[in-house]
């Protein structure tokens, strides 16, 4: 058995792992102790990655849809030529902005998506989206207003750690999550606070669990702010020296009816006061908000209120508090001047079209409707709200091209399906570089050779761009000649060539074609990282040098050589101020639109259930053996193999249900059946189904089989945040009946 270094692909931590390979099987997996972030840590999920690599439904040939709806295998040359011609036809007939892109990678594969932008620019496409747009865009818009970047808590050193709609015991999201949680829980001088309607595994460890009613987080956070202000627990020196607009925010928080909002969220007032006092008197506080609030009512408001709690108490840019950080390459834009979608005129936060309006941008007679779609490494038919409507939308397009490792639920509705090499068969990386002060990046070498007939995404994009003919050999030859003299000469030539806007827009493709072939061990896909390394070093020269790299060229060489990853920036303790985007380096606390919503919260409905649909269903709960749809083989799950519907003992008794019974779940958009798990973790009136199940796979005999519930057959496009249009996946009004 040969051990090869790589990383887990099942969450954004991407913990370093070592894989024991025999033939093409992953026989053993262990944490990589040399990884600069995870240091040997990994959770239970990584040990099951052979079920991803050797899943039954891998594709090994391009597919083309026949007139009768079935697929036929075709060669790569035919597929590329036909796709390029049909994309060009849409561009020339309707405009390139009618070609929509979705995806660009999941939890473990971003390197291919880094080249997608070149194809979109070659086509004149302007609109794109990804799963990030149904999660983080409201928070990102708030971040853009306040400081212009993404923040991360220093949980290893925080005196108080607060998790809001977040269960890191299962969803992780920061290095060594379970180790850090246990360290906080064991330390009598530190406090772990959880705000969640479910008694999660993290809540089991918590000193304080505010078990709010589902969907009432905004009232809870507003009450905490009210206590902080009325009991004068704010950091006045920090507000005076480092922020603007504090007066309006303090005045708004002072008006919060604390007792009333405590009643609205179902938490005793004194419990909220104790929580606020602990936060207000701590030496350092770190917060983590996640999908529990980001896919629920008032999500953008909750993001704002959460950030006001730690900003008003001065918990920014100090050890154990909230920090801005560097990026190897930003995964979203942090901007306040946003454009809108062409049909529905929905604001586009972070440069990503909200997922809940994509179908509406297609299913219309509007002249600016989308006409074609490229979908890479994503399964939106399964993962976006209201799967039925999204299937209809794909059917209304002139062209759908899917790039993926398997014939997914989305790929089954494509005109062409292009088979990608797996994430362990090519050079790969993610841009989840989210840590401070030590930020790390891991370029992963292939563990196995690609399956015959598959290609890495950068090569797929390059072949389509070549077929479009937008870059010629005459454009590339001077750059090749410069590279032959050395990378210094190549850099000068590349910057000169980018004076041509056409070449600048296609820079990733040009790097792949020119620099890529010169890289060692077939690492052509890493060519785009050369530009990223230089940009990081230019923007953060001191932090790059502290991390041990003299300049961008040295950083790029270290990335290529570092099989366990590298630290690419190392910041000073107060380095977060360097990343604040505002020229005066002060944080403008006032966001008028959200303060208006806060002012009217007392007249805003706190509940959204009805007599017909009396339950709140959390559609997509993270559990011990869920991982979105990355692993399609249902045999990877050792527990909860069918993805049970969790309900409270009180509801089970009232409905006559027991463990293992079948129940019907009905919503406005659909109905399904699920096995029941009676759990005292759930409140009465609250139910949960896990994420990542309900996939249509094949059994050992080749017969189609579905395991568990596809939750987005139940969710509703219309239920979404008023600002970011993020879906209410965690707050679906439902009815539950005995099956």
LINJO-V763562 format. One record per residue. SS is DSSP state (H for helix, E for strand, - for the rest). OMEGA is omega in whole degrees, 0 to 359 (* if undefined). Layout:
SS|OMEGA ; SS|OMEGA
This chain:
-|181 ; E|180 ; E|181 ; E|184 ; E|175 ; E|179 ; E|173 ; -|184 ; -|190 ; -|170 ; -|188 ; -|175 ; -|181 ; -|181 ; -|177 ; E|179 ; E|169 ; E|186 ; E|174 ; E|188 ; E|169 ; E|188 ; -|176 ; -|181 ; E|171 ; E|186 ; E|178 ; E|178 ; E|178 ; E|177 ; E|179 ; -|183 ; -|180 ; -|180 ; -|189 ; -|179 ; -|186 ; -|171 ; -|177 ; -|181 ; -|166 ; -|179 ; -|184 ; H|188 ; H|184 ; H|183 ; H|183 ; H|187 ; -|175 ; H|179 ; H|172 ; H|187 ; H|186 ; -|176 ; -|186 ; -|193 ; -|175 ; E|175 ; -|180 ; -|176 ; -|172 ; E|180 ; E|176 ; E|181 ; E|173 ; -|180 ; -|181 ; -|177 ; -|176 ; -|181 ; E|171 ; E|177 ; E|177 ; E|179 ; -|181 ; H|182 ; H|178 ; H|182 ; H|182 ; H|182 ; H|182 ; H|180 ; H|179 ; H|181 ; H|182 ; H|174 ; H|179 ; H|180 ; H|176 ; H|179 ; H|185 ; H|182 ; H|187 ; H|186 ; -|181 ; H|181 ; H|175 ; H|176 ; E|187 ; E|178 ; E|176 ; E|174 ; E|185 ; -|178 ; -|179 ; -|182 ; -|185 ; -|187 ; -|179 ; -|188 ; -|177 ; -|180 ; H|178 ; H|179 ; H|182 ; H|181 ; H|178 ; H|177 ; H|181 ; H|178 ; H|176 ; H|180 ; H|186 ; -|179 ; -|185 ; -|190 ; E|179 ; E|177 ; E|177 ; -|179 ; H|178 ; H|183 ; H|174 ; H|180 ; -|199 ; -|190 ; H|175 ; H|176 ; H|180 ; H|178 ; H|176 ; H|177 ; H|181 ; H|178 ; H|191 ; H|186 ; -|172 ; -|179 ; -|181 ; -|180 ; E|178 ; E|181 ; E|176 ; -|191 ; -|180 ; -|185 ; -|184 ; -|173 ; -|177 ; E|176 ; E|184 ; E|178 ; E|189 ; E|184 ; -|187 ; -|178 ; -|185 ; H|175 ; H|179 ; H|186 ; H|173 ; -|176 ; -|171 ; -|189 ; -|173 ; -|191 ; H|185 ; H|177 ; H|182 ; H|179 ; H|180 ; H|177 ; H|179 ; H|184 ; H|182 ; H|187 ; -|183 ; -|180 ; -|180 ; -|185 ; E|176 ; E|182 ; E|177 ; E|173 ; E|188 ; -|177 ; -|181 ; -|172 ; -|184 ; -|175 ; H|176 ; H|177 ; H|176 ; H|180 ; H|193 ; -|170 ; -|180 ; E|173 ; E|174 ; E|185 ; -|184 ; -|169 ; -|181 ; -|176 ; -|184 ; -|182 ; H|182 ; H|179 ; H|179 ; H|180 ; H|178 ; H|179 ; H|177 ; H|178 ; H|179 ; H|178 ; H|181 ; H|184 ; H|185 ; H|176 ; -|175 ; -|178 ; -|181 ; -|180 ; -|185 ; H|180 ; H|178 ; H|181 ; H|182 ; H|186 ; H|193 ; H|184 ; E|168 ; E|177 ; -|183 ; H|184 ; H|181 ; H|181 ; H|180 ; H|179 ; H|180 ; H|181 ; H|180 ; H|182 ; -|183 ; -|175 ; -|192 ; H|182 ; H|180 ; H|181 ; H|174 ; H|178 ; H|181 ; H|182 ; H|174 ; -|180 ; -|179 ; -|183 ; H|182 ; H|177 ; H|177 ; H|179 ; H|178 ; H|179 ; H|180 ; H|180 ; H|178 ; H|178 ; H|185 ; H|181 ; H|182 ; -|176 ; -|177 ; -|181 ; E|173 ; E|181 ; E|168 ; E|173 ; E|181 ; -|194 ; H|179 ; H|173 ; H|184 ; H|175 ; -|182 ; -|181 ; -|176 ; -|188 ; H|181 ; H|176 ; H|179 ; H|178 ; H|180 ; H|182 ; H|178 ; H|182 ; H|176 ; H|180 ; H|184 ; H|176 ; H|180 ; H|179 ; -|174 ; -|184 ; -|179 ; E|173 ; -|171 ; -|183 ; -|179 ; -|182 ; -|183 ; E|185 ; E|162 ; E|186 ; -|176 ; -|173 ; -|164 ; -|171 ; -|182 ; -|179 ; -|175 ; -|178 ; -|176 ; -|186 ; -|179 ; -|175 ; -|188 ; -|172 ; -|182 ; E|178 ; -|188 ; -|186 ; -|186 ; -|181 ; -|177 ; -|178 ; E|180 ; -|179 ; H|175 ; H|182 ; H|183 ; -|178 ; -|178 ; -|185 ; H|184 ; H|178 ; H|183 ; -|180 ; H|179 ; H|176 ; H|180 ; -|188 ; -|183 ; -|174 ; -|180 ; -|182 ; -|181 ; -|180 ; -|178 ; -|185 ; -|182 ; E|183 ; E|172 ; E|184 ; E|184 ; E|173 ; -|181 ; -|184 ; -|188 ; H|176 ; H|181 ; H|192 ; H|181 ; -|183 ; -|174 ; -|183 ; H|181 ; H|179 ; H|179 ; H|175 ; H|178 ; H|180 ; H|178 ; H|179 ; H|181 ; -|181 ; -|177 ; -|184 ; E|174 ; E|178 ; E|179 ; E|175 ; E|184 ; E|180 ; -|188 ; E|175 ; -|185 ; -|176 ; -|177 ; -|181 ; H|181 ; H|179 ; H|183 ; -|170 ; -|176 ; E|174 ; E|182 ; E|186 ; E|179 ; E|169 ; -|180 ; -|182 ; -|177 ; -|181 ; -|184 ; -|171 ; -|186 ; E|180 ; -|167 ; -|179 ; -|172 ; -|178 ; -|196 ; -|189 ; -|179 ; -|2 ; -|182 ; E|181 ; E|188 ; E|178 ; E|185 ; -|169 ; -|187 ; E|176 ; -|178 ; -|174 ; -|181 ; -|170 ; -|178 ; -|170 ; -|177 ; -|180 ; -|179 ; -|178 ; E|171 ; -|184 ; H|178 ; H|178 ; H|177 ; H|179 ; H|181 ; H|181 ; H|178 ; H|179 ; H|176 ; H|181 ; H|177 ; H|175 ; -|184 ; -|175 ; -|183 ; -|175 ; H|178 ; H|176 ; H|189 ; H|188 ; H|178 ; H|179 ; H|176 ; H|180 ; H|179 ; H|180 ; H|179 ; H|178 ; H|180 ; -|182 ; H|177 ; H|178 ; H|178 ; H|180 ; H|180 ; H|180 ; H|181 ; H|178 ; H|177 ; H|180 ; H|183 ; -|169 ; -|173 ; -|185 ; H|178 ; H|179 ; H|180 ; H|180 ; H|182 ; -|187 ; H|181 ; H|178 ; H|180 ; H|178 ; H|179 ; H|183 ; H|187 ; H|182 ; -|185 ; H|182 ; H|181 ; H|186 ; -|187 ; H|171 ; H|178 ; H|185 ; -|182 ; H|181 ; H|180 ; H|185 ; H|182 ; H|180 ; H|174 ; H|178 ; H|180 ; H|181 ; H|179 ; H|178 ; H|178 ; H|182 ; H|179 ; H|183 ; H|186 ; -|187 ; H|182 ; H|181 ; H|178 ; H|179 ; H|178 ; H|178 ; -|174 ; -|183 ; -|185 ; -|183 ; -|182 ; H|180 ; H|178 ; H|177 ; H|180 ; H|179 ; H|178 ; H|178 ; H|180 ; H|186 ; H|190 ; -|183 ; -|176 ; -|183 ; -|182 ; E|164 ; E|183 ; E|171 ; E|175 ; E|187 ; -|169 ; -|179 ; -|180 ; -|185 ; -|180 ; H|181 ; H|176 ; H|185 ; H|176 ; -|190 ; -|185 ; -|184 ; -|181 ; -|180 ; -|174 ; -|185 ; E|179 ; E|188 ; -|189 ; -|170 ; -|191 ; H|182 ; H|182 ; H|174 ; H|176 ; H|178 ; H|177 ; H|181 ; H|182 ; -|183 ; H|182 ; H|177 ; H|179 ; -|179 ; -|178 ; -|180 ; -|182 ; -|176 ; -|179 ; -|177 ; -|179 ; -|182 ; -|190 ; -|180 ; E|164 ; E|179 ; E|170 ; E|185 ; E|179 ; E|180 ; E|176 ; -|179 ; -|186 ; -|181 ; -|168 ; -|182 ; -|185 ; -|178 ; -|183 ; -|176 ; -|184 ; -|182 ; -|183 ; H|182 ; H|180 ; H|184 ; -|178 ; -|179 ; -|178 ; -|190 ; -|180 ; -|179 ; -|188 ; -|170 ; E|180 ; E|176 ; E|183 ; -|176 ; H|181 ; H|180 ; H|179 ; H|180 ; H|182 ; H|183 ; H|181 ; -|182 ; -|178 ; -|177 ; -|178 ; -|177 ; -|176 ; E|179 ; E|173 ; E|175 ; E|184 ; E|173 ; -|179 ; -|185 ; -|182 ; -|179 ; E|180 ; E|175 ; E|179 ; E|172 ; E|186 ; E|166 ; E|178 ; E|187 ; -|177 ; -|172 ; -|185 ; -|171 ; -|170 ; -|180 ; -|181 ; E|180 ; E|183 ; E|170 ; E|184 ; E|175 ; -|169 ; -|177 ; -|180 ; -|177 ; E|177 ; E|184 ; E|180 ; E|175 ; -|184 ; -|180 ; -|180 ; -|180 ; -|179 ; E|180 ; E|176 ; E|179 ; E|177 ; -|188 ; -|169 ; -|193 ; H|183 ; H|164 ; H|183 ; -|188 ; -|193 ; -|177 ; -|187 ; -|181 ; -|186 ; E|183 ; -|184 ; -|180 ; -|187 ; -|182 ; -|175 ; -|187 ; E|176 ; -|180 ; -|184 ; -|182 ; -|183 ; E|176 ; E|187 ; E|172 ; E|180 ; E|180 ; E|174 ; E|183 ; -|*
